[in-house]
Amino acid sequence: MSKEIITGEYRDINTITQAFRITLAQAQRMALSYVIQLGQLITEAKELLDDNAEFERWLAEEVNFKKSTAYNYIKIAAEYG
């Protein structure tokens, strides 16, 4: 059954494409915002922990992040935060 039959509303492909692009842009902005926040938190944790081994242990055991992922988040937070 088509959406038009269910809702009584018809949207052409251009309208759907525009709505998709707007929603995607909003989702990307939200995702970037969360990545920046996580990168800032990772940076704080790194500064608090005594050495690299302790930081890497925290990443693996507490937040389940690989070292490379954590450093990518840190880099994004530094560049965009």
Secondary structure, DSSP 8 states (H G I E B T S, - for coil): --HHHHHS----HHHHHHHHHHHHHHHHHHHHHHHHHHHHHHHHHHHHSSSHHHHHHHIIIII---HHHHHHHHHHHHHH-
